[in-house]
Amino acid sequence: MRAATRSTANVTGLRSTADNLRRLGVATCVLLAGCGGGGDSGGDGAPASLPACARPAKSIERPTKLPAGLPIPPGTRFLAATTPFPGQLLVTAHTPGTPEDVRSYFDEELEDAGYKQGRTESEAGVEVEALFSGRGVRGGWTARVLGDCDGAAFLTVVVFRS
């Protein structure tokens, strides 16, 4: 009887974990395709380069599975790209500016790139997140304060192929 109860609890726990990962994936979508803006500013007042405290020891190129037309804040350094589920891409990065700067960037750039930004939620001074869809994909992004590193945010982008 105990083994059956544990087995049921394990299945329930796995379903709950999978649901939470899906929610996290959608809500935690980060980074968008590296659009323009030369100089020291990302165009909306956000810096276009990372402060020293946010420069990762190792970074990767823009993931090839990240849609080419998806805007990403200038100066973003990609940390990792994974496919937790078939058809899903999860990308993490450090990006210049505050979470609010990232929000401003996506507010301005997503629509111009052919995406529709959905509901945005924020925790003042800590985190901003939003969903988006368009051009055959849906997903979301989240920008969080990067520890004690002023002038940078931790960006997560999740993309699902429609």
WOQUI-V461338 format. One record per backbone hydrogen bond with DSSP energy under -0.5 kcal/mol. NH is the residue of the N-H (numbers start at 1). CO is the residue of the C=O. Records with the same first field share a line. If there is no record, write none. Layout:
BEGIN
NH: CO, CO
END
This chain:
BEGIN
5: 1
6: 2
7: 3
8: 4
9: 5
10: 6
11: 7
12: 8
13: 9
14: 10
15: 11
16: 12
17: 13
18: 14
19: 15
20: 16
21: 17
22: 18
23: 19
24: 20
25: 21
26: 22
27: 23
28: 24
29: 26, 141
33: 70, 71
35: 33, 72
41: 38
42: 46
48: 40
54: 51
55: 51, 52
56: 54
60: 78
66: 63
67: 65
70: 67
71: 32, 69
72: 32, 33
76: 73
77: 94
78: 60, 76
79: 92
80: 92
82: 90
88: 85
89: 159
90: 82
91: 157
92: 80
93: 155
94: 77
95: 153
97: 151
102: 98
103: 99
104: 100
105: 101
106: 102
107: 103
108: 104
109: 105
110: 106
113: 109, 110
114: 111
115: 110
116: 133
117: 115
118: 131
121: 129
123: 127
124: 122
126: 123
127: 123
128: 143
129: 121
130: 141
131: 119
132: 139
133: 116
134: 137
137: 134
138: 160
139: 132
140: 158
141: 130
142: 28, 156
143: 128
144: 154
145: 126
146: 152
147: 145
149: 146
150: 148
152: 149
153: 95
154: 144
155: 93, 153
156: 142
157: 29, 91
158: 140
159: 89
160: 138
161: 87
162: 136
END
